[in-house]
Amino acid sequence: MRDSIEAGPPFFSVLGSRRSVRGFLPEEVPARTLEAIFVAAQQAPSWCNIQPWRVWVTRGEQTRAVVAALTHAVDTEAPAPDFAWPSEYPEPYHRHRRECGLALYSAMDVARDDRAARHEAWMRNFQAFDAPHIALVAIDRRFNHYAMLDLGCWLQSLLLSAFAQGVSTCPEASLATFPGAVRGLLGIPDELGLVMGIALGYEDPTVKANGCRTARAPLDANVRFVG
Ligand SMILES: Cc1cc2nc3c(=O)[nH]c(=O)nc-3n(C[C@H](O)[C@H](O)[C@H](O)COP(=O)(O)O)c2cc1C
């Protein structure tokens, strides 16, 4: 029981049931529902309540334009994220990362040595897994890691609010690989750095990738109760 969140208030089951979805139906989320989700996420805490998240949410033609720009950039540009990606994953993070990849590729029936299929799977990131909506998330470049913490609080609030409304999500750092491709398209000012994107929409249960389930380490790997 110590590592389980089955027991507890209904909110615990929201926490335990949300997962990343990597295959969406084309049906758009009604504008009012989408807005309600983002209004709820506005309640996220932040350092001195500075609320540093700046977000562009697409639908329809704008989603298609972002996907077209990103998939073109993958073929023609070198990755140039505004915020550097981790350069190494020492243990135990490397193991967690490998297990995450294995869970996804095995759900997709992609063999470890099938480079073409792995490339195809990687490319799905830039198609936002066919989601009808993409939220692109930026932050003032002058801030440091504390504003990133604020953004993390907002992100989880958004993911859970969406889930509670029956809307699936996939947070995607990959959508920030080519900021130059989307900055002009959406009018993101230069003083903001692109941190990530979030695919939003209704889950397509027939997509194999959506069978992926990730595990969590036992509590004592992360938390010590002292005294
Ligand atoms: C900041 C952040 C960036 C992520 N970037 C990606 C991404 O680019 N592509 C992807 O498929 N999943 C991405 N994910 C999803 C994680 O792989 C996923 O949250 C993790 O494996 C745990 O699985 P779960 O969300 O289903 O619980 C990202 C998650 C976070 C929080």
The ligand as an ORCA input file, in Angstrom:
! r2SCAN-3c Opt
* xyz 0 1
  C       8.715     18.391    -19.445
  C       8.264     17.138    -20.174
  C       8.652     16.921    -21.488
  C       8.225     15.783    -22.186
  N       8.553     15.635    -23.516
  C       8.047     14.574    -24.202
  C       8.276     14.480    -25.607
  O       8.923     15.332    -26.238
  N       7.739     13.408    -26.266
  C       6.992     12.464    -25.615
  O       6.517     11.530    -26.267
  N       6.757     12.536    -24.274
  C       7.257     13.578    -23.569
  N       6.978     13.703    -22.226
  C       6.124     12.712    -21.566
  C       6.930     11.786    -20.652
  O       7.628     10.845    -21.432
  C       5.968     11.106    -19.681
  O       5.361     12.089    -18.864
  C       6.651     10.092    -18.790
  O       7.173      9.033    -19.539
  C       5.679      9.516    -17.746
  O       4.578      8.917    -18.415
  P       3.075      9.408    -18.176
  O       2.992     10.860    -18.522
  O       2.249      8.563    -19.103
  O       2.732      9.197    -16.717
  C       7.409     14.821    -21.524
  C       7.031     15.053    -20.194
  C       7.431     16.195    -19.536
  C       6.947     16.439    -18.105
*
